[in-house]
Amino acid sequence: MRLKDKICIVTGAAQGIGAATVARFAAEGAVVVGCDRRADPIEGAARSFAVDVTDREQVDAMVAAVLAEYGRIDVLVNNAGITKDARLVKMTPEQFDAVIDVNLRGVFHCAQAVAPAMVEQGAGAILNASSVVGIYGNFGQTNYAASKFGVIGFTKTWSRELGPKGVRVNAVAPGFVDTPILETMPEKVVARMREAVPLQRLGRPEEIAAVYAFLASDDASYVNGAVIEVSGGMTV
């Protein structure tokens, strides 16, 4: 078990990639702390917290509680994210702000909250959820693309700042993954998404979770500042 006894925080843990990551980390022996805006217990997590990542006080309180109970934090998976799509000429300031607040500011809050403990330990891994949209852009996703480009900027910067302290920072850039986010899209749009992938299918949350598990483990001890595409080859 590659993550045996590692204390791992996963945000956006109630569904989709987050839930799959909780399950994979638990199977790898980790002590998983699942965080989501929902107050319900998160299956597979040793502890569950209702946390809005845009609220710094809630983030700080969660991190303090984890440190008080376990004494350390080994891994943070910054998975929480939302979409509010619209073309540039139709997008409202409220749509733009909401996505930036969760997908970018929330990542900043969580990383800044755990970093001091990881630096003091001399070890840790921060894993950020970007997207292929954050590399190549996408029609109708000005806000989402900006946030995921920003996450890559965070990753590159923090890997330089925290790497000398023993803390690795990496990002995963999924392609089209079969998660509840797709439920709001027309089937013809989803069909076009499948056709755009050389593997001719959507990704599964478990396939993204497997990459997070690798990056969280000692198998990735020399991987720092990387952005790993998990897209079925859609960008080749």
DRENDO-1510 file (C-alpha; in Angstrom, 1 decimal, always signed):
<recs>
REC; n; res; u; v; w
REC; 1; MET; +0.0; +0.0; +0.0 .
REC; 2; ARG; +1.8; +3.1; -1.3 .
REC; 3; LEU; +0.1; +5.6; +0.9 .
REC; 4; LYS; +0.1; +3.6; +4.2 .
REC; 5; ASP; -0.7; +5.9; +7.2 .
REC; 6; LYS; -0.2; +9.1; +5.2 .
REC; 7; ILE; -2.6; +11.9; +6.3 .
REC; 8; CYS; -4.3; +13.1; +3.1 .
REC; 9; ILE; -6.8; +15.9; +2.6 .
REC; 10; VAL; -9.1; +15.8; -0.4 .
REC; 11; THR; -11.4; +18.7; -1.3 .
REC; 12; GLY; -14.5; +18.3; -3.4 .
REC; 13; ALA; -14.6; +14.8; -2.1 .
REC; 14; ALA; -18.3; +14.0; -2.2 .
REC; 15; GLN; -18.6; +13.0; -5.8 .
REC; 16; GLY; -16.8; +12.5; -9.1 .
REC; 17; ILE; -13.0; +12.6; -9.2 .
REC; 18; GLY; -12.9; +13.6; -5.5 .
REC; 19; ALA; -14.9; +10.6; -4.4 .
REC; 20; ALA; -12.8; +8.3; -6.5 .
REC; 21; THR; -9.7; +9.8; -5.1 .
REC; 22; VAL; -10.9; +9.2; -1.5 .
REC; 23; ALA; -11.6; +5.6; -2.3 .
REC; 24; ARG; -8.3; +5.0; -4.1 .
REC; 25; PHE; -6.2; +6.7; -1.3 .
REC; 26; ALA; -8.1; +4.7; +1.4 .
REC; 27; ALA; -7.4; +1.5; -0.6 .
REC; 28; GLU; -3.7; +2.5; -0.7 .
REC; 29; GLY; -3.6; +2.7; +3.1 .
REC; 30; ALA; -4.0; +6.5; +3.6 .
REC; 31; VAL; -5.9; +8.2; +6.4 .
REC; 32; VAL; -8.2; +10.3; +4.2 .
REC; 33; VAL; -9.8; +13.5; +5.3 .
REC; 34; GLY; -12.7; +14.3; +2.9 .
REC; 35; CYS; -13.9; +17.9; +2.6 .
REC; 36; ASP; -16.9; +19.1; +0.7 .
REC; 37; ARG; -19.6; +21.8; +1.0 .
REC; 38; ARG; -22.0; +19.1; +1.9 .
REC; 39; ALA; -22.2; +18.2; +5.6 .
REC; 40; ASP; -22.8; +14.4; +4.9 .
REC; 41; PRO; -20.2; +11.9; +5.8 .
REC; 42; ILE; -17.9; +11.0; +2.9 .
REC; 43; GLU; -17.7; +7.3; +2.2 .
REC; 44; GLY; -14.2; +5.9; +2.7 .
REC; 45; ALA; -12.9; +9.0; +4.6 .
REC; 46; ALA; -11.6; +8.6; +8.2 .
REC; 47; ARG; -12.9; +12.2; +8.8 .
REC; 48; SER; -15.4; +14.3; +6.9 .
REC; 49; PHE; -15.6; +18.1; +7.1 .
REC; 50; ALA; -18.1; +20.5; +5.6 .
REC; 51; VAL; -15.8; +23.1; +4.1 .
REC; 52; ASP; -16.4; +25.8; +1.5 .
REC; 53; VAL; -12.9; +26.4; +0.1 .
REC; 54; THR; -13.8; +30.0; -0.7 .
REC; 55; ASP; -14.1; +30.6; +3.1 .
REC; 56; ARG; -10.7; +31.0; +4.6 .
REC; 57; GLU; -11.9; +30.6; +8.2 .
REC; 58; GLN; -13.5; +27.3; +7.4 .
REC; 59; VAL; -10.3; +26.1; +5.6 .
REC; 60; ASP; -8.1; +27.1; +8.5 .
REC; 61; ALA; -10.4; +25.5; +11.0 .
REC; 62; MET; -10.4; +22.2; +9.1 .
REC; 63; VAL; -6.6; +22.2; +8.8 .
REC; 64; ALA; -6.2; +23.0; +12.5 .
REC; 65; ALA; -8.5; +20.2; +13.4 .
REC; 66; VAL; -6.6; +17.7; +11.2 .
REC; 67; LEU; -3.3; +18.8; +12.8 .
REC; 68; ALA; -4.7; +18.5; +16.3 .
REC; 69; GLU; -5.9; +15.0; +15.7 .
REC; 70; TYR; -3.2; +13.5; +13.5 .
REC; 71; GLY; -0.2; +15.8; +14.1 .
REC; 72; ARG; +0.8; +16.1; +10.5 .
REC; 73; ILE; -0.5; +16.5; +6.9 .
REC; 74; ASP; +1.2; +14.6; +4.2 .
REC; 75; VAL; -0.9; +15.2; +1.1 .
REC; 76; LEU; -3.4; +17.9; -0.1 .
REC; 77; VAL; -5.5; +17.2; -3.2 .
REC; 78; ASN; -7.0; +20.5; -4.3 .
REC; 79; ASN; -9.8; +18.9; -6.2 .
REC; 80; ALA; -12.8; +21.2; -5.5 .
REC; 81; GLY; -14.1; +23.0; -8.6 .
REC; 82; ILE; -17.1; +24.2; -10.4 .
REC; 83; THR; -18.2; +25.3; -13.9 .
REC; 84; LYS; -20.5; +28.1; -15.0 .
REC; 85; ASP; -20.1; +28.2; -18.8 .
REC; 86; ALA; -21.0; +30.9; -21.2 .
REC; 87; ARG; -19.5; +32.6; -24.2 .
REC; 88; LEU; -17.5; +35.8; -23.5 .
REC; 89; VAL; -20.3; +38.1; -24.8 .
REC; 90; LYS; -22.9; +36.3; -22.6 .
REC; 91; MET; -20.9; +35.6; -19.4 .
REC; 92; THR; -22.0; +37.5; -16.4 .
REC; 93; PRO; -19.6; +39.0; -13.8 .
REC; 94; GLU; -21.3; +36.7; -11.2 .
REC; 95; GLN; -20.5; +33.6; -13.3 .
REC; 96; PHE; -16.9; +34.7; -13.8 .
REC; 97; ASP; -16.4; +35.5; -10.1 .
REC; 98; ALA; -17.9; +32.3; -8.8 .
REC; 99; VAL; -15.6; +30.0; -10.8 .
REC; 100; ILE; -12.5; +32.1; -10.0 .
REC; 101; ASP; -13.4; +32.1; -6.4 .
REC; 102; VAL; -13.7; +28.3; -6.1 .
REC; 103; ASN; -11.2; +27.0; -8.7 .
REC; 104; LEU; -8.4; +29.5; -8.0 .
REC; 105; ARG; -8.9; +31.3; -4.7 .
REC; 106; GLY; -10.0; +28.1; -3.1 .
REC; 107; VAL; -6.8; +26.3; -4.2 .
REC; 108; PHE; -4.8; +29.2; -2.9 .
REC; 109; HIS; -6.6; +29.1; +0.5 .
REC; 110; CYS; -6.1; +25.3; +1.0 .
REC; 111; ALA; -2.4; +25.3; -0.1 .
REC; 112; GLN; -1.5; +28.3; +2.0 .
REC; 113; ALA; -3.2; +26.7; +5.0 .
REC; 114; VAL; -1.3; +23.4; +4.8 .
REC; 115; ALA; +2.1; +24.7; +3.6 .
REC; 116; PRO; +3.5; +25.7; +7.0 .
REC; 117; ALA; +2.9; +22.3; +8.5 .
REC; 118; MET; +4.5; +20.5; +5.5 .
REC; 119; VAL; +7.5; +22.8; +5.5 .
REC; 120; GLU; +8.0; +22.2; +9.2 .
REC; 121; GLN; +7.8; +18.4; +8.6 .
REC; 122; GLY; +10.2; +18.8; +5.7 .
REC; 123; ALA; +8.0; +16.7; +3.5 .
REC; 124; GLY; +4.6; +16.8; +1.8 .
REC; 125; ALA; +2.8; +16.8; -1.5 .
REC; 126; ILE; +0.3; +19.3; -2.9 .
REC; 127; LEU; -1.7; +18.1; -5.9 .
REC; 128; ASN; -3.7; +20.6; -7.9 .
REC; 129; ALA; -6.6; +19.9; -10.3 .
REC; 130; SER; -6.0; +21.7; -13.5 .
REC; 131; SER; -7.6; +20.6; -16.9 .
REC; 132; VAL; -6.7; +20.3; -20.5 .
REC; 133; VAL; -8.9; +23.4; -20.8 .
REC; 134; GLY; -6.3; +25.2; -18.7 .
REC; 135; ILE; -3.7; +24.4; -21.3 .
REC; 136; TYR; -5.5; +24.8; -24.6 .
REC; 137; GLY; -8.7; +26.8; -23.7 .
REC; 138; ASN; -12.2; +25.8; -24.7 .
REC; 139; PHE; -15.2; +27.5; -26.3 .
REC; 140; GLY; -17.6; +28.9; -23.7 .
REC; 141; GLN; -15.2; +28.5; -20.7 .
REC; 142; THR; -13.5; +31.9; -20.3 .
REC; 143; ASN; -13.8; +31.6; -16.5 .
REC; 144; TYR; -12.9; +27.9; -16.2 .
REC; 145; ALA; -10.0; +28.2; -18.6 .
REC; 146; ALA; -8.6; +31.2; -16.7 .
REC; 147; SER; -8.9; +29.4; -13.4 .
REC; 148; LYS; -7.2; +26.3; -14.6 .
REC; 149; PHE; -4.4; +28.2; -16.4 .
REC; 150; GLY; -4.0; +29.9; -13.0 .
REC; 151; VAL; -3.7; +26.6; -11.2 .
REC; 152; ILE; -0.8; +25.7; -13.5 .
REC; 153; GLY; +0.8; +29.0; -12.5 .
REC; 154; PHE; +0.4; +28.2; -8.9 .
REC; 155; THR; +1.9; +24.7; -9.4 .
REC; 156; LYS; +5.0; +26.0; -11.2 .
REC; 157; THR; +5.6; +28.8; -8.6 .
REC; 158; TRP; +4.9; +26.7; -5.5 .
REC; 159; SER; +7.1; +23.9; -6.8 .
REC; 160; ARG; +10.0; +26.4; -6.8 .
REC; 161; GLU; +9.2; +27.9; -3.5 .
REC; 162; LEU; +8.4; +24.7; -1.5 .
REC; 163; GLY; +10.6; +22.2; -3.3 .
REC; 164; PRO; +13.7; +23.2; -1.4 .
REC; 165; LYS; +11.7; +22.5; +1.8 .
REC; 166; GLY; +10.9; +19.0; +0.8 .
REC; 167; VAL; +7.4; +19.7; -0.4 .
REC; 168; ARG; +6.5; +18.6; -4.0 .
REC; 169; VAL; +3.8; +20.4; -5.9 .
REC; 170; ASN; +2.2; +18.9; -9.1 .
REC; 171; ALA; -0.9; +19.3; -11.2 .
REC; 172; VAL; -3.1; +16.9; -13.0 .
REC; 173; ALA; -4.9; +18.0; -16.2 .
REC; 174; PRO; -7.8; +15.7; -16.9 .
REC; 175; GLY; -9.6; +15.7; -20.3 .
REC; 176; PHE; -13.3; +14.8; -20.6 .
REC; 177; VAL; -14.2; +12.7; -17.6 .
REC; 178; ASP; -17.6; +11.1; -16.9 .
REC; 179; THR; -18.6; +13.0; -13.8 .
REC; 180; PRO; -21.8; +14.7; -12.6 .
REC; 181; ILE; -20.6; +17.9; -14.3 .
REC; 182; LEU; -21.5; +16.4; -17.7 .
REC; 183; GLU; -25.1; +15.8; -16.6 .
REC; 184; THR; -25.9; +19.4; -17.5 .
REC; 185; MET; -24.7; +19.0; -21.1 .
REC; 186; PRO; -26.8; +17.8; -24.0 .
REC; 187; GLU; -26.1; +14.3; -25.2 .
REC; 188; LYS; -25.0; +15.5; -28.6 .
REC; 189; VAL; -22.3; +17.6; -27.0 .
REC; 190; VAL; -21.1; +14.7; -24.9 .
REC; 191; ALA; -21.0; +12.5; -28.0 .
REC; 192; ARG; -18.8; +15.1; -29.7 .
REC; 193; MET; -16.5; +15.0; -26.7 .
REC; 194; ARG; -16.1; +11.2; -27.0 .
REC; 195; GLU; -15.4; +11.5; -30.7 .
REC; 196; ALA; -12.6; +14.0; -30.0 .
REC; 197; VAL; -10.7; +11.5; -27.9 .
REC; 198; PRO; -8.4; +9.0; -29.8 .
REC; 199; LEU; -9.6; +6.3; -27.3 .
REC; 200; GLN; -13.2; +7.1; -28.3 .
REC; 201; ARG; -14.5; +7.3; -24.7 .
REC; 202; LEU; -14.7; +9.6; -21.7 .
REC; 203; GLY; -12.3; +9.1; -18.9 .
REC; 204; ARG; -13.3; +7.5; -15.6 .
REC; 205; PRO; -12.9; +9.2; -12.3 .
REC; 206; GLU; -10.9; +6.2; -11.1 .
REC; 207; GLU; -8.3; +6.8; -13.8 .
REC; 208; ILE; -7.7; +10.3; -12.6 .
REC; 209; ALA; -7.5; +9.1; -9.0 .
REC; 210; ALA; -4.8; +6.6; -9.9 .
REC; 211; VAL; -2.6; +9.4; -11.1 .
REC; 212; TYR; -3.2; +11.4; -7.9 .
REC; 213; ALA; -2.2; +8.2; -6.0 .
REC; 214; PHE; +1.0; +7.9; -7.9 .
REC; 215; LEU; +1.9; +11.6; -7.4 .
REC; 216; ALA; +1.1; +11.4; -3.7 .
REC; 217; SER; +3.3; +8.4; -3.2 .
REC; 218; ASP; +7.0; +8.0; -2.7 .
REC; 219; ASP; +7.1; +6.5; -6.3 .
REC; 220; ALA; +6.9; +10.1; -7.4 .
REC; 221; SER; +9.6; +11.4; -5.1 .
REC; 222; TYR; +11.4; +13.2; -7.9 .
REC; 223; VAL; +8.3; +14.6; -9.7 .
REC; 224; ASN; +7.9; +18.3; -8.9 .
REC; 225; GLY; +6.3; +21.1; -10.9 .
REC; 226; ALA; +4.8; +18.7; -13.4 .
REC; 227; VAL; +1.5; +19.1; -15.2 .
REC; 228; ILE; +0.3; +15.6; -16.2 .
REC; 229; GLU; -2.4; +15.3; -18.9 .
REC; 230; VAL; -4.8; +12.4; -18.4 .
REC; 231; SER; -6.9; +12.9; -21.5 .
REC; 232; GLY; -6.9; +9.8; -23.6 .
REC; 233; GLY; -4.8; +11.6; -26.1 .
REC; 234; MET; -7.3; +14.2; -27.0 .
REC; 235; THR; -4.7; +16.9; -27.5 .
REC; 236; VAL; -2.2; +14.9; -29.7 .
</recs>
